[in-house]
Amino acid sequence: MTDPHGFLKTPRRPIPARPVEQRLDDWREVYAGQALLPLVSEQAARCMDCGIPFCHSGCPLGNLIPEWNAYASRGDWRAAAERLHATNNFPEFTGRLCPAPCEDACVLAINMDPVTIKNVEQTIADEAWERGYTPPQPPERLSGKSVGVIGSGPAGLAAAQQLTRIGHTVAVYERADRIGGLLRYGIPEFKMEKRYLDRRVDQMRAEGTKFRTCVDVGGDIDARELRRRHDSLVVAVGAMERRELPVPGRELGGIHQAMDYLTFANRVREGDYATTPLSAEGRHVVIVGGGDTASDCLGTALRQGAASVVQLDINAEPGEDRPDHQPWPVTHPKVYRISHAHQEARGREGSDPRLFASATLSFAEGPPGHVRALCLAEVEPVRRSPLPGTEREIPAELVLIALGFSGPERHSGLREQLGLALDERGNFARDEGFGALAGTTAGAEDGVGNGAVDGVFVAGDAGRGQSLVVWAIAEGRAVAAAADRYLTGSTVLPAPIGPTDQPMVA
């Protein structure tokens, strides 16, 4: 165990980010080159090794946090990496992208600052790669069974790696030109440099996983043909049906979905374009939405040289402390949080770019056919209805809609071809074992009526709905165990969660 008095003697000290003015001039990660091993080991020693480690309940993967904290505190990075990879296929992703609900569930968070679990996780993962502790793990023998994985986001990649390592022949099908899903084209480079993703994909290739890009299952290739080709299918296509903003003026030029904007920016970093077709340079930018995607748009617009950036959040501004109705440790509290992009905006503009409790009423036209301004109003905090007399306009030459996603894409032929049912939230319906459920008339109806679709499993946001990267990886690992059990009658693969588990949110 770590020092039982460490949390009393050592204050919380996260890894410092690079200076704002420095990182706005490039696209490197916010923490690039900032991992300080003595600092991380010192912070890991704050873990009290409490009798009931509630951080486990805060982590969908069930990470063995006290164990790898103890090893990190002593600088035993090999043992720490073994414990970390025992429950997480891609800790270098989660260490950079996860909002760390484990820290809110830390026992210290009751009345103190929690352990910097996320910093420790990222450092262990990075040290493991630097020191050669993460070699490919090809299977000792092949099972003779093949699995097709549709989608190469974190859920699909986790499922593919688990199934490959257990001996199945796995092919991952991705409709984009590169592997990674939203990890590739949705997450900006300054949050996670794509070299980490490429490194994992190379490892998976060395283990035997096959990757097929530019394959649109349900479009270019019939999903039924793919099902005949493989002994089992894992559907991990994510939740890419974008929520719209149906207000007057939505049809004007200059108003775009956030994911289109982020994809173009990421393709510039990949070398596909010299400049993005949707640049914020010199424009007044308004971002509609209060989540992580909106924050990603904010950081991207600042790096592109926007004249100004405003972010609209329909929710009321939260307080600094955990509300009484969001008790520890079962909820990830809604408190006032400042992302790195918000910090950058404050450093440049001197104030928080967010307008809380604000709703979009309409868009005003300026140059023919193009947006000039956004009309907003303050909202009543409970019903979120506009308050009369609070209407006003703000300049808007580029508007980015970042309102999240409502399930798998509706127009995809995948659903009809496999006969998949939808649940009440618009996600692909599944049973307790992640098995896809059939629609009442082979996919023609939303209801569930014909039992399971034999050999087809659903994982990640496609079945859960829009969620966190850590949930996607957990679901990928769990669905791999379910598919392995279907193929062989039993499994030794860990299954950390069931599909009815819900994320720790208020």
C-alpha positions, 0 to 999 in steps of 0.5 A: 500500500501507499503511505497511509498518511500521504493524503494528509501530508501532500496537497493535490497537484495536477500535472501542469498544462503548457502555457496558454499563449504557447499552446494556442500557437500549435496543435500539440497536446495541452500536456505535451512533455509535461509528465513529471515522474516524481510529481506523479509518484508523489501524487499517487502516494496520496491514495489512502488504499481505503477499505472500500475503494469507491473509485472502482464504482466510479470507473466502468472498467473497474480499474484496479486504481489503488493497486496501480497507484501503489506501484506508481508511488514506488516508481514500479512502472512495469507492475503498474502497467500490468495492473492498468492493462488488466482492465483497460485496453487503451489507458493512453486514450482514457488517461487523456479523454475520460472526464475521470468520474473515478476522481469524483468517487474517490473517498478523499472527494468527500471533503478534500481534493481527490487523488489525481487518478487521471494523471497517474493513469496517463503517465503509467500508460505512457511510461509503459510504451516508452519502456517497452512494456506493451508488446503485441500479444498474438494468440498462441493458437487460432480458434478457427472462428471469425468475427466481423467488427463494424466500426473502429471507435473505442468500442469496436477496437476494444472488442477486436483486440480482446477477440483477436488475443483469445484466438479468433480471426477478426476483421474490423470494417470502417467506412472512413479512410482511416481507423479510429472513428471519433478518436480519429476525426472527432477528437482534436489533436490538442486533446490526443495526438493521433500518433497514440491511436496509430501506435495501438492500431499497429500493435493490433495489426501485429497481433493479427487483427485485420482492418478494412477501411472505406467499407460502408456496411449497409451501403457499399456492402450488404450486412447480410453478406458480411454476416454470412462471411463471419461466424459472428458480428459485433455492431459498434457503429456509434451514435452518429445521428446528430441532434438538430436546431430547428429554429428560423434561419437554420438554412442560412449559410455559415451554420454547420454541425460541430462534427463536420467542423471538427472532422475538417480540422482533423483532416488538415492535421492528417495532411488531407487539406492545406486549409480547412473549408470551414475555418473560424479565422477572422470570424465571430463564432457561436457554439451552441451546446454545453458539452465536450464537443462544444469545448473541442470546437472552442479550442479549435476555433481559438487555434484557427484565429477566430475574431471572437467565440461565444458558447451557449449553454441552455443549462444554468451555471452550476455551483462550485460544490457538489449539490445535495441531490447529487450525493457521493459516490453514486453521481458524477456531480454537475459542478462548475468545470473549466476545460482547457479550451475555456481556460484558453478563451479566458486567457485570450479574452479575459472572461469565460466564453460561456453564456449559461441559461441561454437558448437560441431563438433564430438566426438573422441574415446578413450577406445574402443567404449567410448568417449575420447574427444569432438571436438568443434569450435567457431561459427559465432554469427548470422548464428552460423556456425563454424569458420574455424581454431578455431577447438580444442578438450577438454577432455570428458569422460561423455557427457550430451546432454541438447538441450531441447525438440521438443514436445510430444513424437512421439512414444507414442500411445496416439496420434493415439488412440485419433486421435490428430493432430500436429501443425506446431511446432510438438505439439498437436494442439488445438483450442482457448478453449484448445480443442484438434484438430483431424488429417485429418485421425484420427491421421494418418496425421499431418494436422488438418482436422476433427475439435475437438476431443470431450471432450479432452483438451490439456494443458501445454508443450504438446500444448505450447511446452517446456516452464516454470513451471509458464506457465504450471500452468497457462495452467493447470488452464485455461484448467480446466476452459475449461473442466468445461465449457464443462461438465457443460455449464459454469464455475466459475473457473478463466482462466488466459490465452488462448492457443495463449498467448506467453511467454515473451521472446526475 
